[in-house]
Amino acid sequence: QVQLVESGGGLVQAGGSLRLSCVASGPTFSSYVMGWIRQAPGKEREFLARISGSGGSTVYADSVKGRFTISRDNAKNTVYLQMNNLRAKDTAVYYCAATGRIDDTYWGQGTRVTVSA
């Protein structure tokens, strides 16, 4: 089983940047596809980005392509989400998720991002 702990959220002005981190427990971090998902108030969860176990492949939602960058450091069991040019509509709780080879998925507790206009 994998435990995930996100950090890095906070209050930022529109146009600003934040970098979220998600640290995973366990020795097999590199075997998991890692992803970032967010949930805005009153809305459903929205996929943002995912990265392969090696870090060599990434996928982004159109809504964040060109502004957000997902990366990982397998030596630190950590996945990152660099968020630039933030907008008010990026306000949400951001979650990281780990998906294993048998489609077992684990979620963190989330970190809140608030973008002021």
C-alpha positions in Angstrom: 0.0 0.0 0.0 1.1 3.6 -0.7 0.6 6.6 1.5 0.7 10.0 -0.2 1.2 13.4 1.5 0.8 16.6 -0.5 2.2 20.0 0.4 2.8 23.4 -1.2 -0.6 24.7 -1.5 -1.6 28.2 -0.3 -2.8 31.6 -1.4 -1.4 33.2 -4.5 -2.3 36.1 -6.7 -3.5 35.6 -10.2 -0.5 35.3 -12.5 1.7 33.8 -9.8 3.2 30.4 -9.4 3.2 27.5 -6.9 4.9 24.2 -6.8 3.1 21.3 -5.2 4.9 18.3 -3.9 3.6 14.8 -3.1 5.8 12.4 -1.1 5.0 8.7 -1.2 5.8 6.0 1.2 7.1 2.6 0.2 10.1 1.3 -1.7 8.4 0.8 -5.1 7.5 4.4 -6.0 9.0 4.1 -9.5 6.5 1.4 -10.3 3.5 3.7 -9.9 2.1 6.1 -12.5 1.6 9.3 -10.6 -1.1 11.9 -11.3 -2.5 15.2 -10.1 -6.2 15.8 -9.9 -8.1 18.8 -8.5 -11.6 19.5 -7.2 -13.0 23.0 -7.2 -15.9 23.9 -4.9 -19.1 22.5 -6.1 -17.5 20.7 -9.0 -16.4 17.2 -9.9 -12.8 16.1 -9.7 -10.7 17.1 -12.7 -7.7 15.2 -14.1 -4.7 17.5 -14.6 -1.6 15.5 -15.4 0.0 12.2 -15.1 3.6 10.9 -15.4 4.9 7.4 -16.0 7.0 5.5 -13.5 10.3 6.5 -15.2 9.2 10.0 -15.8 9.7 9.7 -19.5 6.0 10.1 -20.5 3.6 12.8 -19.4 0.0 13.6 -20.2 -1.8 16.9 -19.5 -5.4 18.1 -19.6 -6.0 20.9 -22.1 -7.0 23.2 -19.3 -3.4 23.3 -17.9 -1.2 22.4 -20.8 1.5 25.0 -21.2 1.0 26.3 -17.6 1.5 23.3 -15.4 4.4 20.8 -15.4 4.4 17.4 -13.7 7.7 15.9 -12.8 9.0 13.2 -10.4 12.2 12.4 -8.5 12.2 8.7 -7.8 15.2 8.9 -5.5 13.0 11.1 -3.2 9.7 9.3 -3.8 8.3 12.6 -4.8 6.1 13.9 -7.6 5.8 17.6 -8.3 3.3 19.9 -10.0 4.8 23.3 -11.1 1.9 25.7 -11.7 2.5 28.9 -13.5 0.3 31.8 -14.6 -2.3 30.8 -12.1 -5.9 32.0 -12.6 -8.8 32.3 -10.2 -10.4 29.3 -11.8 -7.4 27.2 -10.6 -8.7 27.6 -7.1 -9.3 24.0 -5.8 -8.1 21.2 -3.6 -5.3 19.4 -5.4 -4.7 15.7 -4.9 -2.0 13.4 -6.0 -2.7 9.8 -6.9 -0.7 6.7 -7.4 -1.8 3.9 -9.8 -0.1 0.6 -9.6 0.3 -2.2 -12.2 -3.0 -3.9 -11.2 -4.8 -0.5 -11.3 -4.8 -0.2 -7.6 -5.0 3.6 -6.9 -4.1 5.5 -3.8 -4.9 9.1 -3.0 -3.4 11.8 -0.8 -5.4 14.0 1.5 -5.1 17.0 -0.7 -3.7 20.5 -0.5 -5.7 23.7 -1.0 -4.8 26.3 -3.6 -6.5 29.6 -3.6 -5.8 32.1 -6.4 -7.0 35.6 -5.8 -8.1 37.7 -8.7 
